[in-house]
């Protein structure tokens, strides 16, 4: 009986550890994707995020807010 409880505890711990590793890997992959790719936003999305669509010699970008530095299309 004691062996069963110990075995159940070991299996439960391993299962929870596996879920933790999977969640960490997913969060890392999501952060890498979001950071590495440039997306396009509309002028209204830029404004809604608290920014201002700005035109400069390099192109149209959202200045400030949550979409700071993203291209405006």
C-alpha positions, 0 to 999 in steps of 0.5 A: 500500500505504501509503495502505491502511494509513493509511486503515485506521488512520483508519477504526479510530480513527473507529470507536473514537471513535464507541464512546467517545461512545456509551458516554459518552452512555449513562452520562450518560443512566443517571445522569440517570434514576437521579438524577431518579426516586424508586423504591419499595423494600420494607422488606426491600430497605431493610434488605438495602441497609444502611438502616432503614425510617423513618416520619416525618410526610412518609411512609415512607422508607429511612434510610441504606444504598444506598436512602437517601431512597427511599420504602418501600412 
